Amino acid sequence: MKKLTISIDFDGVLNDSEYPEIGEIDSGKIRIIRDWIDRGHTVIFNSCRPTDIIEKVLKPYFMFGRACYSYFNSSTHENIEKFGDETRKIYADVYIDDHNILQIGQPIDFEEYDNIIRRIERGDK
């Protein structure tokens, strides 16, 4: 099974409230994200917000020592080694962002992303 790095934007994807507000995070999305991590994928959350704010907001979603993300605003250790530095551009196989031209004005459907990721895992075209 192909292991993926999945980059997820915080505002507009996990947080549906208008910036700078932070609303309730959809626990269904967190469940799917945790499942991706359990299946061996790496999840990076991206945000222009400070790390301490994101950690505070997401603290209720840490269960039994299990995080709901692998990295925050950082490339993976493997990619930092590969490129010799933190390039500031997050490298990922999948980007989930409300500013993706195909998503603008559309809700982010994590079930559909999960279906796509499962097809990639299986090697489907």
C-alpha positions in Angstrom: 0.0 0.0 0.0 1.3 3.4 -0.9 1.9 5.7 2.1 0.8 9.3 1.5 1.6 12.6 2.9 -1.7 14.6 3.2 -1.6 18.3 3.7 -4.8 19.8 5.2 -5.5 23.6 5.5 -6.9 24.6 8.9 -9.1 27.6 8.0 -11.9 26.8 5.6 -11.3 23.1 5.9 -11.2 22.1 9.5 -12.4 25.4 10.8 -15.5 26.6 9.0 -15.9 29.8 10.9 -14.9 33.1 9.3 -11.3 34.1 10.1 -10.3 35.1 12.8 -13.0 33.2 14.6 -12.5 29.5 15.4 -15.6 27.4 15.6 -16.2 23.8 16.5 -14.1 21.3 14.6 -16.1 18.6 12.9 -15.4 15.3 14.8 -16.3 13.3 11.6 -13.4 14.9 9.8 -11.1 14.2 12.8 -12.2 10.6 12.8 -11.3 10.2 9.1 -7.9 12.0 9.6 -7.1 9.6 12.5 -8.0 6.7 10.3 -5.5 7.9 7.7 -2.8 8.1 10.3 -3.7 4.6 11.6 -3.4 3.3 8.0 0.2 4.7 7.9 -0.3 8.0 6.2 1.3 11.3 7.4 -1.0 14.3 8.0 0.3 17.8 8.0 -2.0 20.7 9.1 -1.3 24.1 7.6 -2.3 27.5 8.9 -1.2 31.1 9.1 -2.2 31.0 12.8 0.4 30.6 15.6 1.1 27.0 16.7 0.0 27.6 20.3 -3.5 28.6 19.1 -3.9 25.5 16.9 -2.6 23.2 19.6 -5.1 24.7 22.1 -8.0 24.3 19.6 -7.1 20.7 18.7 -6.2 19.6 22.3 -9.8 18.2 22.9 -9.3 15.9 19.8 -6.2 14.2 21.2 -7.5 10.9 22.4 -5.6 8.4 24.5 -2.3 10.0 23.5 -3.3 9.8 19.8 -2.8 13.0 17.8 -5.0 14.0 14.9 -2.0 15.2 12.9 1.6 14.3 12.3 3.1 17.7 11.7 2.0 21.4 11.8 3.3 23.9 9.3 6.3 21.7 8.7 7.6 19.3 6.1 8.2 15.7 7.2 11.6 14.9 8.7 12.3 12.7 5.6 11.7 15.6 3.2 13.8 18.0 5.3 16.6 15.5 5.0 16.0 14.9 1.3 16.0 18.6 0.4 18.7 19.5 3.0 16.6 22.2 4.7 13.1 23.2 5.7 12.0 24.7 2.4 8.9 26.4 3.9 6.8 24.8 1.1 5.0 21.8 2.4 5.5 18.8 0.2 2.6 16.4 0.1 1.0 13.8 -2.2 -2.5 15.2 -1.4 -3.5 18.8 -0.6 -6.9 19.5 0.9 -7.6 23.2 0.8 -10.7 25.3 0.3 -8.7 27.5 -2.1 -8.1 24.7 -4.5 -9.8 25.9 -7.7 -12.0 22.8 -7.8 -13.2 23.4 -4.2 -14.0 27.1 -4.3 -17.6 27.6 -3.1 -17.9 23.9 -2.5 -18.0 22.1 0.9 -15.0 19.9 1.6 -16.2 16.3 1.5 -13.8 14.2 3.6 -15.7 11.0 2.8 -14.9 11.7 -0.9 -11.3 12.4 -0.1 -11.2 9.2 1.9 -12.5 7.3 -1.2 -9.8 8.8 -3.4 -7.1 8.0 -0.9 -8.3 4.4 -0.6 -8.1 4.1 -4.5 -4.6 5.4 -4.4 -3.7 2.9 -1.6 -5.0 0.1 -3.8 -3.1 1.4 -6.8 -6.2 2.1 -8.8 -5.9 4.5 -11.7 
